[in-house]
Amino acid sequence: MRTVERLLALALVCSPLAAASAAPTPDQGAAVVELIPLERAAWTPKHVLVGLSGVFGSWDYWYADREIEIETVPPDAELGLYYLRRNFQKRFERASAPAKVRLPPRADSTPRDAIRIHATANGYLAKDVSFPSGEVPSRVTITLSALPNSLVFLGQTSFRGRTTLTLRTTEQPEVRLAKSSRSDGFSIALTKTALKLERAASGSGARLTSIDATQIAEDAVIRVQTDAPDVEVRSKQSFDPVNSQYVLIFDLMRPGSTAPSDAEIRAQLQSVAFSPSPDCDARYAEALRSRLGDAAIAEALRPSGGVTDLYRREAMLRLGRFREGSVRTEAGETLRTGSSLEMALAIQSAATVEGYLALLGALARSEPQPEQTMRSLVAPQLSDSEFAPIYEAVEGARRSCHR
């Protein structure tokens, strides 16, 4: 009996001494994140049993240094590290993966202690993993899943005093619109959407002064700066079955503005100075396509619901009036603009309709800012500075042909 009592006394006396002697030594080779609560766990009868087991050979298990390594896929995720006791947060630290984390010895934890790791990376779904404090593995690997939606196109047009933003996503988006409190403008947040644009968003014109897009954790965020605080924003959504994409349109205009009527658009197109010239029209189209690419022009001319669609459609109708109500593609196909089905096919093939790009160029030259108008009609994904040399070259080709 006396032997047992002496062992108990020895365990109680030696436990704190051994714990102190087992104090962790900082790793000189890498930064270690301390995730040890400032408050030690309350004493319980468990500590007597822990001390006894330590005497009989389990000392390292209960009192040895504990460091875990955390890695993620992708490897550069941001980590939120939580030490919880009875569901109350006792310590919180931030780190970047891969990371080494120091935990308290098992003897200083309770069965209600837990470690929670929150991992986030731009373009991926956030993920949480949790372990009882005494059962955390020495290496933790967290694999993040890609976001379910992608923003694949962001274009902006400035036409007739109105700015239109066009967004295309691969899945039905959840959209949050927030007014900026610091400046004139607003932000568009697409939740759980990855930013997958071919080029950085930029541009200005009409109601728009600047635009940029960035990935913030799980959201694609577009920040829009406008030329006045009272700019009215109207939005609508549609689905493009050809590309299997969801289309979001945001029209920026002055309060009370209305879309032009069909009669107004027709009158404007009729007033544009244009006569078909097969050779010069073909040279103009080739100069434009060689610099933008057939696919980019076809994408720009595809209907999206913006105000420029109305002008492109009316331009096709006017072109048809030169050929008794029909247009001709470069492949030799004749399409009647009076037929709704054939008109839809003509709009879908607009990039290859003879004379169509030249007519859009004539429409742009009738506007106060022809270069910006032409960019809005055929290259809304480009900024003004990117489109400027293209427009200069294309117009140079037109002037040399019409001499």
Beta strands, then each sheet from edge to edge (+ up, - down):
strand 1: 32-34
strand 2: 66-73
strand 3: 78-85
strand 4: 88-96
strand 5: 99-103
strand 6: 113-120
strand 7: 127-132
strand 8: 139-143
strand 9: 149-159
strand 10: 162-169
strand 11: 175-179
strand 12: 185-190
strand 13: 193-195
strand 14: 208-216
strand 15: 219-226
strand 16: 232-240
strand 17: 245-253
strand 18: 326-328
strand 19: 334-336
sheet 1: 1+ 5+ 2- 8-
sheet 2: 4+ 3- 6+ 7-
sheet 3: 13+ 9+ 10- 17+ 16-
sheet 4: 11+ 12- 15+ 14-
sheet 5: 18+ 19-
end
